[in-house]
Amino acid sequence: MSIPSDLEIASQAQIRPLDEIASSMGIPLENLELYGKGSAKIQLEAIEGLSGRPNAKYVVVSAITPTPLGEGKTTTTVGLGQAFRHIGKAATIAIRQPSMGPTFGIKGGAAGGGYSQVVPMELFNLHLTGDMHAVTAAHNMCAAVLDAHLFHGNELGLDLHNITWRRVVDINDRALRNVTLGLGGRLDGIPRESGFDITAASEVMAALALASSLQDLRQKMGKIVVGYTKDDAPVTAEDLGVAGAMTVILKEAIKPNLMQTLEGTPALVHTGPFGNIATGNSSIVADQIGIKTGDFLLTEAGFGADMGAERFFNIKCRYSGLAPDAAVLVATVRGLKAHSGNHKIVAGRPLPAALLEENPDEVHAGGANLRKQLENMQIHGVTPVVAINEFPDDKEGDIQAITEIAQEYGARSARCTHFTDGGLGAATLAEAVEEAASEPSSFSPLYEDGLPLREKITTVAQRVYGAQDVTFSAQANKQLNSYENNGFGNLPVCIAKTHLSISSDSKLPGAPTGWTLPVREVRASVGAGFVYPICGDMRTMPGLGKNPAAHSIDIDADGNIVGLS
């Protein structure tokens, strides 16, 4: 079966006027700021205006550990959102805005796929309403003020060897990972080593995602730690006098963006914190609005359930006060076969022929990953539903194997064809989610605020990742002691590790056991509100491959964007 490309499908979409979409959500038109035909900002005043309405059922969509094949998590979120209309329910989806780094690097687009997309997909994948640029500007404003402070005498006593604030840009550029600032003459600044991260990795982005109001965002900007004195005292953006200016730059960016799916389901697209070192979830303010706009609010958590969903449960829900009613766990036959460890899969290359042969035993072997992710949902007291994202060449015996794994954990499962069939292809999933969400929820975070940081890290490592032990380097121990001495010990933890394995070793598929999580260093995003241990070789600035997606993205003779996928 052949279907048009994602961009071809999106280009044929019949986009409804956004004031109609907002009206169907109960959002007053005076709270809507149109940005052309494809997107609009929703004023935060809408939160108070909607406060008298009942809460929708709150559902997080996650997945098995990602493979190079892609499991279709965003596509499933969109398809499920569309599907609820087919069973007589109203849904809103809330998803992240993608970074242009991956868009022009590997992905080529992140708006979903097939007949389950957010549109206009060109707008979604590119500048949208400028939020990414606002985050970049606010972050770099802080960096500029910091270096000006150093130039003019460093009254705060910042230790030049312990400045933690770098610069950001929304482009994959490995040459900027490590730079030397202040070269040139005396008037060109104080020479020091620094570097660039991608904008999605900015603490400003994480704080924007976790802020509950403009004033809350102002407070978070003030708490950002930019470095330390030689006495190990933190120096903040408030100390530099720049927190207010940063918030001003973000005044429009804090407003969620309203878009729609191919079938007219409301889509709140807002913030895109880096999934490896930050929460990997869309914004709290988007959820505060979406939770009041229908029967169901679906929000996507980045990467596998051990990462995006764990952070959703233990960081985002901790700050939002919202509790999920159910969870969706996306799995594919080919993804689970990949987790068996029997196949070498390389993105962009033809699939191994053996991968496409019927082999339920292999699905069960790779199903160790699905089992662990189901367990990860249940230890947080959340009822999971397995979404079996079908491909045309999937075999019945293999699909049945996934159903059997779900049954082992008392979980519902549903076969989905939303990529080819749109919302109707996920109607069975919508029915299963409705049933799961109607059951009493026993959700609770995995650990208490007052637990020491090392114990929080160990709890997540052992209970969520399946690690046997955790080791801390001398540097990590020193940093943890510093954070607790400076009053940061009550913060939740956001463990930075590979997304390609439940473990810290990207080469280990399935659900490895008996391994040790190595914490090599620990950083504090005090403004955003978490501490992040770094385990393994983590990059906060991606690099471009030999043939990046940028080579294929262009403008045709009629001025239309081509090459996005």
HELIX and SHEET records of a PDB file:
HELIX    1   1 ASP A    6  SER A   11  1                                   6    
HELIX    2   2 LEU A   18  MET A   25  1                                   8    
HELIX    3   3 LEU A   29  ASN A   31  5                                   3    
HELIX    4   4 GLU A   45  GLY A   49  1                                   5    
HELIX    5   5 LYS A   73  HIS A   86  1                                  14    
HELIX    6   6 MET A  100  GLY A  105  1                                   6    
HELIX    7   7 MET A  121  ASN A  125  1                                   5    
HELIX    8   8 ASP A  131  PHE A  151  1                                  21    
HELIX    9   9 ARG A  174  LEU A  176  5                                   3    
HELIX   10  10 ARG A  186  ASP A  188  5                                   3    
HELIX   11  11 THR A  199  ALA A  201  5                                   3    
HELIX   12  12 GLU A  203  LEU A  210  1                                   8    
HELIX   13  13 LEU A  214  LYS A  223  1                                  10    
HELIX   14  14 ALA A  237  LEU A  240  1                                   4    
HELIX   15  15 ALA A  243  ILE A  249  1                                   7    
HELIX   16  16 ILE A  284  GLY A  290  1                                   7    
HELIX   17  17 ALA A  305  ALA A  309  3                                   5    
HELIX   18  18 GLU A  310  ARG A  311  1                                   2    
HELIX   19  19 PHE A  312  LYS A  316  3                                   5    
HELIX   20  20 CYS A  317  SER A  320  1                                   4    
HELIX   21  21 VAL A  333  ALA A  338  1                                   6    
HELIX   22  22 ALA A  353  LEU A  356  5                                   4    
HELIX   23  23 PRO A  360  GLN A  378  1                                  19    
HELIX   24  24 GLU A  396  GLU A  408  1                                  13    
HELIX   25  25 HIS A  418  ASP A  421  1                                   4    
HELIX   26  26 GLY A  422  ALA A  426  5                                   5    
HELIX   27  27 ALA A  427  ALA A  437  1                                  11    
HELIX   28  28 LEU A  453  ARG A  463  1                                  11    
HELIX   29  29 ALA A  474  ASN A  485  1                                  12    
HELIX   30  30 ALA A  549  HIS A  551  5                                   3    
SHEET    1   A 5 LEU A  32  TYR A  35  0                                        
SHEET    2   A 5 SER A  39  ILE A  42 -1                                        
SHEET    3   A 5 ASN A 257  THR A 261 -1                                        
SHEET    4   A 5 SER A 116  VAL A 119 -1                                        
SHEET    5   A 5 GLY A 112  GLY A 113 -1                                        
SHEET    1   B10 LEU A  32  TYR A  35  0                                        
SHEET    2   B10 SER A  39  ILE A  42 -1                                        
SHEET    3   B10 ASN A 257  THR A 261 -1                                        
SHEET    4   B10 PRO A 266  VAL A 269 -1                                        
SHEET    5   B10 ALA A  91  ILE A  95  1                                        
SHEET    6   B10 PHE A 296  GLU A 300  1                                        
SHEET    7   B10 LYS A  57  ALA A  63  1                                        
SHEET    8   B10 ALA A 326  ALA A 331  1                                        
SHEET    9   B10 PRO A 384  ASN A 389  1                                        
SHEET   10   B10 ARG A 412  CYS A 416  1                                        
SHEET    1   C 3 LEU A 158  ILE A 163  0                                        
SHEET    2   C 3 VAL A 225  THR A 229 -1                                        
SHEET    3   C 3 PRO A 234  THR A 236 -1                                        
SHEET    1   D 2 ARG A 167  VAL A 169  0                                        
SHEET    2   D 2 PHE A 196  ILE A 198  1                                        
SHEET    1   E 2 VAL A 179  LEU A 181  0                                        
SHEET    2   E 2 ARG A 192  SER A 194 -1                                        
SHEET    1   F 2 ASP A 469  PHE A 472  0                                        
SHEET    2   F 2 THR A 516  VAL A 519  1                                        
SHEET    1   G 2 GLU A 521  SER A 525  0                                        
SHEET    2   G 2 PHE A 530  ILE A 534 -1                                        
SHEET    1   H 2 ASP A 554  ILE A 555  0                                        
SHEET    2   H 2 ILE A 561  VAL A 562 -1                                        
END                                                                             
